[in-house]
Amino acid sequence: MKKDRQSDDSLAAWADQVLKQLPPRPAPASLAPRVLAALARQQVLPWYRQPWFVWPRHIQILAALASAVIIGLGVWFILPQADSVNLVSAKQAVSQFETVREAHATAEILKSLGSAIVLVVKSLDGWLLAGVLAAFALVWSTTIGLGTACWRLASGSR
């Protein structure tokens, strides 16, 4: 284990030395004019077309308040308005519901879902089902592979 660490350190030192000996690369001649043109275009934009963090502070506060009001109104109108009588009766109904009935209802739902899946599979053509399963397997394996590659890149392991 120590030999691997020492060889990695010597390799890193050698690569660092070689890279430091390289001459600096000059920037392309077109870089500075492009950067200056992009900055000029951004400065010409009115405040409302620039990023939110560049807006004047008082307008940022007004925008945040307006967003909070809109979200609050959305929640107010979307959620049902329940009064105390409905809440009490709902609590009583839930407390009186028996566990056996819940289990029976859950079993019936699962049985219905299973029957629906069997009907869908029976109605599909064999080649179509094989194609769907192959596509699912391809997507799944691609996701696993990409996740592994991203993890290795992020963690620096090989």
C-alpha positions in Angstrom: 0.0 0.0 0.0 2.8 2.4 0.9 4.6 1.6 -2.4 1.5 2.6 -4.4 1.3 5.9 -2.4 5.0 6.6 -3.0 4.8 5.9 -6.7 1.7 8.1 -7.0 3.5 10.9 -5.2 6.6 10.6 -7.4 4.4 10.5 -10.5 2.6 13.6 -9.3 5.9 15.4 -8.6 7.3 14.4 -12.0 4.1 15.6 -13.8 4.1 18.9 -11.8 7.8 19.5 -12.8 7.1 18.7 -16.5 4.0 20.9 -16.6 5.8 23.8 -15.0 8.5 23.7 -17.7 6.0 24.3 -20.4 5.8 27.8 -21.8 2.6 29.7 -21.0 -0.1 29.6 -23.7 -1.1 33.0 -25.1 -4.7 33.8 -25.2 -6.4 34.0 -28.6 -6.4 37.5 -30.1 -10.2 37.3 -30.3 -10.7 36.6 -26.6 -10.5 40.1 -25.2 -12.8 41.7 -27.8 -15.4 39.0 -27.2 -15.3 39.4 -23.4 -15.5 43.2 -23.7 -18.4 42.9 -26.1 -20.3 40.5 -23.8 -19.8 42.9 -20.9 -21.0 45.8 -22.9 -24.1 43.9 -24.0 -24.8 43.0 -20.4 -24.4 46.6 -19.2 -26.7 47.9 -21.8 -29.6 45.7 -20.6 -32.2 47.3 -18.4 -32.2 46.2 -14.7 -35.2 43.9 -15.2 -33.4 42.0 -17.9 -30.3 41.4 -15.8 -29.9 38.7 -13.2 -32.0 39.1 -10.0 -29.0 39.7 -7.8 -28.1 42.8 -9.8 -31.5 44.4 -9.4 -31.8 47.4 -7.0 -32.2 46.3 -3.4 -35.7 47.8 -2.9 -36.9 46.1 -6.1 -35.5 42.7 -4.9 -37.4 43.1 -1.7 -40.6 44.0 -3.5 -40.1 41.0 -5.9 -39.6 38.6 -2.9 -42.7 40.0 -1.2 -44.7 39.7 -4.3 -43.5 36.1 -4.8 -44.4 35.3 -1.1 -47.9 36.8 -1.6 -48.5 34.8 -4.8 -47.4 31.6 -3.2 -49.4 32.3 -0.1 -52.6 33.0 -2.1 -52.0 29.8 -4.1 -51.7 27.8 -0.9 -54.8 29.6 0.5 -57.0 28.8 -2.5 -55.6 25.3 -3.3 -55.8 23.8 0.1 -59.4 23.1 1.3 -60.8 25.3 4.0 -61.7 23.0 6.9 -63.6 24.2 9.9 -63.3 22.7 13.4 -66.5 20.6 13.1 -65.1 18.8 10.0 -61.8 18.2 11.6 -63.3 16.7 14.8 -65.5 14.4 12.8 -62.6 13.4 10.6 -60.5 12.6 13.6 -63.3 10.5 15.1 -63.8 8.6 11.9 -60.1 7.8 11.6 -59.8 6.7 15.2 -62.9 4.4 14.8 -61.5 2.7 11.6 -60.5 -0.8 12.4 -57.1 -2.2 11.5 -58.7 -5.3 10.0 -60.7 -3.2 7.5 -57.5 -1.3 6.6 -55.6 -4.5 5.9 -58.5 -5.9 3.9 -58.8 -2.7 1.8 -55.1 -2.8 1.2 -55.2 -6.4 0.1 -58.1 -5.7 -2.3 -56.2 -2.8 -3.8 -53.1 -4.8 -4.3 -55.1 -7.7 -5.8 -56.8 -5.3 -8.3 -53.4 -3.8 -9.2 -52.0 -7.3 -9.8 -54.9 -8.2 -12.0 -54.5 -5.1 -14.0 -50.8 -5.8 -14.5 -51.6 -9.4 -15.6 -54.2 -8.1 -18.1 -51.8 -5.5 -19.6 -49.1 -8.1 -20.0 -51.5 -10.6 -21.6 -52.7 -8.0 -24.0 -49.2 -7.0 -25.2 -47.6 -8.7 -28.1 -44.7 -10.9 -27.2 -42.2 -8.9 -29.2 -43.5 -5.6 -27.8 -43.2 -6.9 -24.3 -39.6 -8.1 -25.0 -38.8 -4.7 -26.6 -40.1 -2.8 -23.6 -38.2 -5.1 -21.2 -35.0 -4.7 -23.2 -35.5 -0.9 -23.3 -36.0 -0.9 -19.6 -32.9 -3.0 -19.0 -30.9 -0.7 -21.3 -32.0 2.4 -19.5 -31.4 0.9 -16.1 -27.9 -0.3 -17.0 -27.0 3.0 -18.6 -28.2 4.8 -15.4 -26.1 2.5 -13.3 -23.1 3.0 -15.6 -23.4 6.8 -15.7 -23.8 6.9 -12.0 -20.7 4.8 -11.4 -18.7 7.0 -13.8 -19.9 10.2 -12.2 -19.1 8.8 -8.7 -15.6 7.8 -9.8 -15.0 11.2 -11.4 -16.2 13.1 -8.3 -14.4 11.0 -5.8 -11.2 10.7 -7.8 -11.0 7.0 -7.6 -10.0 4.8 -10.6 
